[in-house]
């Protein structure tokens, strides 16, 4: 079959979808085949699984419109470079410039992420526009720059000794503006951004760097101004401030009871799958919740929101600052849309004019923005309407998946019983079930609750709940925490914990305390992570014990006691299982589904990306080992030996609890971030190679699972376009082909990837049920919200040379852990899903992508993928919210611990090198 993206078949006539800006791509080719078009799909109640994804129809090519590129001239770029050097770090008001570009540049399609000011950007490209009149485009650029010079640049912050030089650089910009010598305009003629294939069959964008952007931009232009879900208003484009293959649209605010409001969000992303010949145009749907009419507490970090005008304009303003502060977009947007630019930050959410209104993100107690999932019924209706709108472009719904029926049932008997009444009190089952493999001996252990003086009621409630659920198997002790103390002042509390540990044995420590702003007596600007980090550091490093942090009762929740109880359940299971590497059972795993020697161990490899600041990317290399005979999970990590620079050392296999203690005593842990990327790659690949070699030497026939979400940056062979199952190599080592050696040793290799596959509307029985904690449609029962979930459903991707699957959660939990170790919180009757960053929102449950790369003779890839599905169906699911198979499911324990020390700057989601 010909590749639809590179087909040379053309029709005699070309139609163009009309949009407000006239920027929709031309469509040349045959119309979509009626047998596979959206009109034949039963979207309201699908009987088959429907990925939220589109692909070009066979014989259709997309012709992108002609674009004009606005670039800085060399003298202007030099003056901007001087301003960046002379001003204080972060003081150059680039956010204001972005807002001005959106207001003044006609036909704007995209902005570059650094607006053409990056030192490495030789092209100095600022913006891409469909405006056909070059003079009109230049006039918009000059109006933008004039407003920037007289506005934000007038108050730029610099050191006193450099102020004269700063003024000179600003004057040079003004002189260039007066001489009309600021910008160049380059024309990119309309063309087909052809896609081809890599040697392994993976889709490959055209040579032009805009190939990735052309597809989401085409969809965004068609959907702009359209109502894709009744009652949610017309969708507004968000001008992309990057050159990545994604776009976003936001609907109108929908007012609900008690002054609540939210908007539907559609995020369009271009995805690839290994050895799949077409790009997948995936649509994520979720809701952003707004604060009305007043802004949230100013002490919880920066305000974020949108001005919803003809487009949706994101803006940020520093906590407690006035709208006129440097690096604030709001003032520029307010002037453009006739809003009050002098309004106080607390009253921003009440701002409206005849052309726009202001919305602010609603936050959880921890400062995370509130996002919620969209029910399957609403997603199905939205996708049906989107499919109708995209049909003229020659795009059709992607249905290239088929379900593997026998792979979804959980095999652990303990979890089977637990799943039957999910949402009920789990503490008795977790604590009283004897004889579980890997279960810590609770009979002689003590749980210590350390609480802030303001949380005495929560400590008493937690103690009563645990004692009532565990009987005499666990002793609960409570210790008050002195207010306003950190570090050394914790010594008395730590000493008391040590004495109890010596006498009776301490299972773990549960810290109940507010976030930093409340715990510090309401001091404005207090770091929400400071108190928590100091507490966990003291508990783990000084007491050498596992610890969990629990926020107090949320009086703003619909059911404060029930919401607190759910979070208590998760904290308990993390203490008793997650940090001890304990599982319920492995009955039936690996089972009889694999011929020959079944794996005796399951190895899981991952790399956690840490804050990528001025010293570059940092990675923590982690490996987990699950013994299928004992159900015990252990972990190890790689660290740099400071006595021998660039010499990476491996820790012995230890329980997660021991690893956490080691991390607390050795922070910061980095994978040698101060060396060349090639050296980091060699270190990580040696870490993987040596760990696998140790298991092979022991005759363990390991099943190796590697999470490539970030590991792809350290082992590039894992990228879609580089995978060669006949030549498995460590490129930074000796390029030796490992396939024959590993296959002889009985090894099986599976790559998993998070946050890449499109969302799926599940068909068949149960389709369309309301998500946990969400409002239901008439006649549909609400589901309970428990900490466990049913087994995932396994979908095989048709048309891949490499067997590839999507493991889809069929019963997502709204209380699972998210980035930064934060819990989801029930708020206004919805399951709140905190997001780690606006670039990677918690859009809802995405499938886990599985690719079977190496099997043993006689293996059925479907059965091997089904084994991973069973490992994802509850084994190690000690907190919900993850689809990673055991033992990689313990990764979040380490990630949550690192986040407690470093804030929310842990990488999650996409691996950029894929």
N, C-alpha and C positions, 0 to 999 in steps of 0.2 A: 504494500500500500504506500502510495506517495505521501511524503510528509506534508500535511496541510499548510504548514507555514512557508514552505519553499516551493510549493507547486507553481508551475508556470502557466497553469490553466487560467484564462481570463475570459470574462464575458464581453459581449459586444458593447455593453453600456455599463456605466458606473453610476451608482446612486450615492448620495451623501446625506447623512443624518444631520438635519438642521439643529443647531444649538444656539444659545444666546450669543456666544462668541464666534460661532462659525468655525470652531476648531476641531470638530469631530473628524475622524479619519475617513477617507474615501474607502468604499468597499468594492473590490473588483473580484468577480468570480461567480461561481454557481451558487444558487440559493441553498440554504440548509436542506438536507434530505428530510422529507416529511416524516419518515419512519423513526427518526431519532431526534426530532426537534422538540422543543418544550411543550408543544401542544399535545403530544402524546403521553406526557408524564402526569400521573395522578398526584399532584403536589399536595392537595388538601389532606389526603389520608394515604400516603405512599405505602405500597405493598413491597417496595424494594428500598434498599438503602441509597440515599441520595447525597453524595458529596456536594458541599456548597462551592461549586467549582464550574468553570466554563472553559471550553477549548474551541479553537477555530474549526469550522466545518471543513470537510474535505473539499479541496478545490478553491478555497477562499484565501485571499491574501489581504492584509490590511495596509493601506497606504496612509502614512501619517501626513498631517498637513505641513505646509511650508512654515518654517519658524525663523524668527530673527533672534540673534543672540546679542545681548547687550554686554559689552566687556569694557573694563577700565583700560584707558590708554596707559602707557608705561609711566609717564610722569605722574598721573593720578595714583597709580599703584605704588609708586615710590613715596609719595606724600602720605598715603594711608599706612604704609609700612613704618614710616617714621612715627606716626601717631601711636601705633601699637607699641613701639619700643619705648616711647617717652611717657606714655600714660601708665598709671598704676595697673597691676595685673587685673584683668577683667573689667577695667573701667571704660574701655572704648565702647560706646553705646551701639553695638551691632543690632540689638533687638529693636531699637528704635528705627534703625535703617531698614530692617526687614519690614516693619509695619508701614513705613513710608513707601517702600517699593510696592507693597500690595495696594496701597491707596492711589499711587500716581502712575505706575507703569501700565499702559493700556494692553489688553489682551494677555496679561501675565499668565503663564502656564506653570513655571517652576522657578525657584530660586536655588542657587548653589548653597551648600551648607555654611560656608564661610564668606559668602557674597563676593567671591573672587579675590579675597585678601590673604589667602593662605600663602605662605612663603614658597610652598612647593607647587603652587598653581601657576604654570607658565602661561596658560590661556587667559587668566584673569577674568573668567566669565562670571557675570553677576546674575543674569536672568535670561529666560527663554520666553518669547512672546509670539503670539499669532497676529499681532498688529501688522497690517500690510504696509502702512505708511511709515517709512523710516524716520522722516522728520517728526511725525507725531510721537514715535517711540522715543526719540532723542529728547523731545520736549518734556516728556514724562520723566525721564531719567534726570534731567536738569532740575525740574521742579522738586523731585525727591531729594536731590543733593542740597538744594538751597534751603529746604525746610530742615534738613539735618544740620547744616552749618549754623543756621540762626537759632536752632532749638537745642537739641541734645548736645552738640559739640560745644556750645557756649558754656556749658557747665561741666566739661570734662575734668576729671580729677587727676592731678599730677603732682609730683614732688615740686616743692618751691623752686629748687634750683633748675628745674626743667620747664617751668611755665612759659618762659620766653620762647623756647624752642617749640613748644606745643602750639603757641599762638602763631608762630611762623609757619608751621606745617598747615594749620587751618587756613591761614591767609593764602598759602600756595594753592590749596584746593579751591578757594574762592576765586583766585586769579584764573585758574584753569577753567572754572565754570564760566566766568565772564568772557573768556576767549573761545568758549564752546569747544574746549579741548579735553573734556573729561572722558568721553566714551567713544568706542568703536562699535559698529553694527555689522555683524556678519549674517549672511543669509544661508539657511539650511533648506535646500529645496525639498519639496514633498517627495517622498520615496517610500518604497516598501522596505521596512526593516526586516530583512529576511532572516529566518531562523534555520539552522541546519542541525547536524548531530556531531557529537564527539565520537571518537573511535569506538567507545563502549556502548554507543547508542543513546546516550543522554542528550537531551535537547541542548542546543547551543545558540545563544543570541548572535545576531549579525555583528559585523565588525564595528559598526558605529556604536558609540557608548550610550546612545539614547534608545537602543533597542529594548532594554528592559523597561524604560519609562513609558514608551509609546503605548503599550498595552493598557496599563492601569489608567493612563491619562485619557485614552479613548473611552474607557468605561465611565470614568468620572464625568467627562463632558456629556455623555448621554444621560446619566442619572441626575445630573445637576438640574434642579428645578422640578423634578418629578417626585410624586408621592408614591413610594414603593410599598408602604404599609398604611392602610387607611387609618386616619386619626392622628398620624405622626407628622403631618405637614410635608412641605417640599424639602428635598435634600439640598444642602448647600455644600459646595466644594470647599475644602481646606487647601489653600495653595501649598503644595509641597515645598518644604524648605530643605530639600536634599535632592540627591540624584539617584536615589534607590528606586527599585521597582515596586513602588507602592503609592497608594493615594487614599484619601479619606474624605468622607462626606458626613455631615451632621444634620439631623432633622430638627424641626421646630420644637421648642420646649412644650411638653405635654403636662398640663397642670392636673394634679391629683388631689386627694383629700389632705387636709391639714397643711396646705400651702406647699406640698412637695411638688417637684417638677423634675422631668428627665427628658432626654432626647435619644432617639435612635441613632446609632452610629454604624456606618458601613466602612469597613477597611478593606481595600483591594490590594492583594499581594500576588506577585508572580512567584510560583513555586516550581521546583523541579524534583523529579524522582530518579533514582539511579537506573540508567538504561531505558528510561521512558522517553519516546521521541518527540513529545509535545510539551510546550510550557503549559502549566496549569494556572488559570486565573482564578484565585481563591477569594471568596468573600467571607469575611468575619462580621457577624452582627452581634452587637451588645448595646447596652444603654449606659449613658453617662448621667449621673444625678447632679442636679444643681441645687444651690442654696438660695432660698428666697425667704424674705426680702433682704436679709442682712448677711454679711460675710461671716465665715467661721472665725474662731479665736485666732487673733493675729499672732499669737505666740507659737503657733504650730508650723511655722515655716512659710515659704513663699505662697502668695495667692496665685492661683492659676484659673484661667477662665477663657471665654470667647466673647468677642463682639460679633453677634449674628446679624450681618447685613446682607448685601448681595451675595457675598461669600461668608465663610466662617473664619474669623481671624483670631488665632490663639494669642494670648498675651500672658505675661508674668510680671508680678510686681513684688518687690521684697517686703518681708513682713514688717508691718507698722510704718512703711514709708508712704510718702505722699505720691499721687499719680505723676508728679512732675520729676520724680527722681530719675537720674541718668540710668539708662539701660531698661527703661520701662516703655512698653509699647502703648500703654493705654492712652496716654496723652495725645499721641499722634492719631490713633484711631478715633478718639473722642472728637477731635477737631474735624476729621474727615466725615464723620457721621452725625454731627450736630448734637453730641452728648455733652454732659457737663464734665469738663476736664478738671475742675477744682473740687469735685466731690470727695469726701473722705473715703478711705478704704472700706470702712464699715458699711457704707451706703452704696457701694458700687453695684450690688446685685439688683438694686431698685432702678437702675438707669435705663431709660427708654427714650427713643425719639421716633419720628415718623419713618425713619429708614433703618433703624437697628435697635437691638436691645442687648444688654449685658447679662451674661450668666457666669456663675462661679462654680467650680467643682465643690461638691459636698465631700467632707472628709470623715474618716473614722476617728476614733479616739487617738489612734496612733499617727494621725496625719496623712494616711493614705487616701487617695481619691476613691470615691465610691463608684464602682462599676458593677452591673449585674447582667446576668445572662438573659437571653431572649428565649421564650418558650419555643418548642419545636413547631407548634402550630403556627405561631407568628413567623418563624423563620421560613416555614414552607410557603406561606402566603407571600412573603416578601420575595422569595426566590422565584415564585411563579410570575410575579409582576416584573421582576428584573429580567427574566428570560424573555418575556414579551418585548421589552424595550430593547434588548440586545439582539433580537432576531435580525433586524435590518443590517447589523454589522457582520452577520454571518457567524455569530458565536452561538454555540449550543451547550446545553447542560452536559457535563461530563458524567457518564454512568459506567465508566470502565472498571467497576469493582464487583466482585462476587463474594458472598459470605461463605466461610468455612464453617459448616454447621456444628461440627463435633468438638469445637475448641473453646467453648465459652463457659463451661461449668467449672466451678471451683472444686478442687479435689481435697483440700484440707477439711477433715471432718469437723474440727472445732470451728472453722470459719463458716462451714455450711450451716451449722446450728445457729451461729451468731447472726448470719445474714437473714435468717427467717424472721427475726424481730428487730431489725435495724432501727435505731432511734430510741430503743429502750435503755434502761440502766445497764451499762456494760461492766461496771466495776465488779459485781459479784463473779461474773464469768472470768474476767481477766485475772482476778486475784485468787480465786478459790480452785480453779481447775488444776488438779494435781497431775504430775507425771508428764507435763508438756516438755517436749524436747527444747532445751535451752532456757527453760523458765527459771529465773532466779528464785532461790529459796526465800520465800517471804515470811516463813514462820518465825524467824529470829530477827527480822529486819525492822527498822524504825524509819518512818517517813517524818522528816522535819519540815514544818511549815514556818518559814521566816516571813514576817509581815510588817509592812509599814504601819506606823501608829494609826493612820487613818483607815486601815483595812482590817481592823479587829473583827468586825462582823463577818467579813468574807472568810477570814481565817477560821472562825468558829464554824461557819457553814461548811467549808471544805473539810474540816476535821470530822464533823458529824456525818457528812456524806460518805467519807472513806471508811470510817469506823463502822458505820451501819452496813456498808456493803461488804467489808472484808471480815467482819467479826473479830476474832482474836488472832487472825493471821498477820495483821499489821498493826504495830503500835504507832500512834500519831502523837508527835510532840510539837508544840508551838513555841516560837521564840520571837519576842518583839524586836524590831529594828529601830535603832536610834534615828531620829529624824535629821536630815541634812548632813549626814556623814558619809564618807567614802574611804576607800583605800585602807590606810593603816587603822583607822577607827573601827574597821570591821574585825580586828583581831579578837576582841572579846567574844563576839558571836561565833567566829570560826573556832576558837578554842573550845567553846561549849559544844559545838557540833562534833569536834574531834573526840572529846571525852565520851560522848554518847556512842560514837562509832567504835571506840575501843571496847566499851563495856557491852554493847548489844549489837552493833553493826547497823550502819545507816544505808538504807536503800537509795535514798536521794533527798535532795532539798528542793522544796517548792517555794519560790519567792512570790509573794503576793504584794504588789506595789503599783502605784500609778506610774504613768510616764513622767519623764523628768520635769516638765513644766509644772505639773501638779505636785509632785513629790518635793519640789524645791520651794514650796510655799508661794507659788504663783509668780515667780520672778520672770519678767518678760524676757523672751529670747532664750530661755533655758533649752538645752538640747534634749529632745525627747528620748534619745538613746543613752544619755550620759549616766543616769541613775541605774538603768538596767544593765549597761555594760559593766559599770563598777561592781554591781552586785554579783553578776555572773563570774566576773574575773576573780573576785574574792572567794566565791563558793567553789569554783572549779579548781583554780590554781592553788589557793591556800588550803582549802579543806580536802582537796583531792577527791572530790565527790561529784557525781552528775547533778545538774540543776536545771530547773525549768522556771520560766517567768510566767506569771498569770496576772492579767489586769483585773482590777476589782469589778464589781457590778456596774453594768452600763445602764444607768437610769433612763437613758433615752431609747433603749430597746423596747420592743413590744412586750417581750417576756424576759425581764432582766434575770430572774432566777433560772429559767430554763436555758438562756443563753450562757450564763455563767457555768451551769452544770455541764453543758457540752464542751466548753473550753477546759473545764476541770478534767473531764474524761480524756481529752487528748493529752493534756499535760501528764496525767497519770500513766497512760499507755506509753508515752515517750520515756518516762522515767523507768518503768518496769520492763519495757521491751526494747524500745528503740535504742537506748543508750547501753543496753546489755547485749545487743545482737540476738535477741530472743525471738523465736517464731512459735506459732501455735503447733503446727504439725506439717509434715510433708507427705501425708498419706497419698499414695498414688503418683508421686513425683520422684524421679522422672517417669515412672510408669512403664508399661510394656510397649509404648508407641514407637520406640526407637530400636532397631535391630542391633545386634552385636553388643559391645560393651557400652552400657549406659554410663553417662557422666557420673563420676564419684564426687566431683566438685563443680560448682558453678562459679566462674570468675567474672567479676564486673569491673570494668575500667571506666574512669571518667576524669575530667579535668574541670575544676571549679575556677572560673575566671574571677579575679578580684579587681579592685578598683584600678582602672587604667588611667592614671594621672600623668604627671610630668615624667615619671620614670618608665612609662610604657606599660604594656600588659603584664599582669602577674597571674600565674596559674598555680593552683595546688593540685598536684597529681595524686589521685586516689585509686586504690584497688580494694575490692571486697571479695571475700571468699565464703561461699556457702557449702558446707559439708552436707551432702544429701543423706548421710547415714545418721548424723546427730542433729541436723537442722540448726546447727550453730553457725552464726555469721561472724566473721572476723574482718578486720580492715588493716590496711597499711598505707603509708604515704611516702613520698620522696621528698627529701629536704637537702639543702645545701650544707655541706660540712664546712663551717666557717674556718676551721683550722687548715683546710685544704681547698682553696678557692676553685670553683667550678667542678668540684667533685661531689656528685650527687650520691647521697646515702639512702638506703631503704630501711624503714623501721621493720621490726619483726611483726608477724601477724598478731594482732591484739583485738580485744573487744572494742566496740565503739566507745565505751566508757573510758578505756585506757587511752584511746587515740585522742579523745577530747581533752583529757588531762595533759597529754603530751603537747597538744596544740596550745593550750592555755599557758604552758610554761615556755613555749618557743615562739610565740607570736612576735613579729609577723613571720608567717611561713610563706615563702615564695619559691617558685620553680626558677630560681636563678634569673630574675628578671633583668639584671643589669648586663646581660650578655647578648650577643647577636641572636636574632630569631633562629638561625640555623643551629646554634648551639643548644638553645632551648628544645628544639625539635629532637636533636640527638639525645638529649637527656631523657626526654619523655619516652622516646622510642626504646631506649635502653631499659627504662623502668618496665615497660610492657614486656619486652623480650625476656628480661631476667625473671620476672614473675611467672610468666608462662613456662619458661624452661624449668623452673623449680617444680612445678606441678607435673610436667611431663616426666621429669626424672623420677618422681614418685609413683609413676604409673597410674595417675588419677583420671586419665581420659577426660580432660576438662571441657566443659561447655563455656566458651568465652563470649561474653556480651560486652560490647564497648559502646558507650554513649558518645556519639561523635558531635554532639551539640557544640562543645568547645574543644574537644580533643582533636577535631579536624585541623585546628590551628597548629597543633603540635605533631600530628601525624597526617600530613596532607593526602596520603593515599586514600583516606576515608572520604574525601570529597566525591560528590556524585560523578563528576566528569573524569576522575582519576582511578576509580575502582576498577581493578582488573582481577577477576577471580582466578585467573590462571597464573597470575604473577603477583603474589602477596609479598610486598617488600617493605622494608624500613629504609626509606630513601636517604635518611641522614646517617645511616650506619654503612653497611657494606653492600646494599642493594641485593642481598642474597634472597632468592625466591624461597619463602617459607612454606609454600603449599605442600610439597611432598613430605617434608619433615613433619609438619603438623598433622597431615592426614594419616601418616603411618603411626603417629602417637595417639590416634583416636580423638583428635581435637575437632570440635565444631565451633564455627565462628559466626556470630550474628551482630550486625550493626543496628543500633537503635538511635533514633533522633527525636528530640522533643520540639514542639512548637513550629513544625514545618508543614505537616499535612493539613489539608483543609478540614474544617468542621464537617460533620456528617449528620444529616437528618436520618435517624434510624427508622427503617420500615418494619413492617410486620407487627406482631402483637405488642401492645403497649406504646405504639407510636403516638406522639402527640400529648403524652401525659405531662402535667405541669412539673416544672423543676422544683426541687426542695425549697421551701420557704417562699415560693412565688404565688401570686394570685392565680386562681384557676378560672377556666372558662366554665360556663354553665354546663352542668352535667358531668364534669370531669373531677374525679377525686383528687385531693391533694396528697402528695407523697410525703412520708415522714423523712426526716433528715437525720441520718445516722452516721457514725464514724467509719462504717465499712461500706462496701459496695458489692454489687453482684459482679460476676465474672465478665470481663470485656468481650465484645463481639469482634470476631476476626474477619477482616475483609481482604481478599487478595486482589492486587492490582493487575488487571489484564493488560498484556502488551509489554511487560517488562522482561528483558532478558534475564535479569537478576531477580529471583523470587522476592517480591516486595509485598508487604502487608500493612494494613492499618488496623491497629488494636484500639477499639472504640469503647470507652466507658459507657455502659448501658444504664448505670445508676449513679450519676455524679453526686458528690457530697458538697454542700455549700459551706462546710466548716473545715475544709482541708487547709493545709498550710500553704502559704504563698511565699514569695521572695522576702528575705529579711527576717524569716522566722515568725512572721505575724500570722495570727489566726484570722480567718474570716469571721465577721460579726453580723448577727442578725440585726437589721435596721429597717424600721418601717415595714416589717413583714416581708422583706426580701433577703435573699442570701447575698451578702456583701462579699465581693471578691476584690481585695486590695490589689493594686498594680504596683510593680516596682518602678516603673517609669512610664511617661506618656508614649514612648516609642513602642513599648511592648505591653499593651493593656491586657488585662485578664478577660479575654473575649469569650471565655467559656471553654468547655472541655474539647481540646483538640486531640485527635487520635495520636497514639504513639506509632511512629513509623518503624517497621522492622524489615531488615534486608538480610536474607540468609546467604552468606558469602562462602561458607565452607561446610560441607557435610561429609558423612562417612558413606561408604558403598552400601546401597540398599536403603538409605534414608529417604523419606518423603519430606520435602521442604514444608509441606502443609502441616505435617505432624510435628516437625521441629518448631515451627512458628506457634503451633497450638500448645506446645510445652511452655513456651514463654508466656502465652496467654494465661495458662494455669498458674504460672509463677507470679503473674500480675493480678490474680483474682482474689488476693487476700493474704498470701504468704508474705509476711513482712509489712502488711498494710496497717501499721500501728498508728495511724493518724489520719488516713484518708487523704484524698486530694492529689495523689500521684498515680501515674500509670506505669511507672518504671517497674520492670520485673525484679524480683528478689534475685541477688542481694543488692542491686543498685538502688532499691527503694530506701536503703539506709543512708543514701547520699544526702538526703535533706536534713538528717540529724547533724552532719558535719557542716552543711551549708548554713543551717540555722545558728549554729554556734559561732561560725566565722562572722555572720551578719551581726551578731550581738556585739562583737568587738569593733566592727568596721562600719556600722550603719548599713544603708541599703545599696551599697555600691558593688554588690556581687552581680556578676553577669548572669543573665538567664535568657532563655529563649533562643533565638536563631544563632547559628554559627555562621559568621559572616563569610568564611572562606568556602562554604558549600557552593 
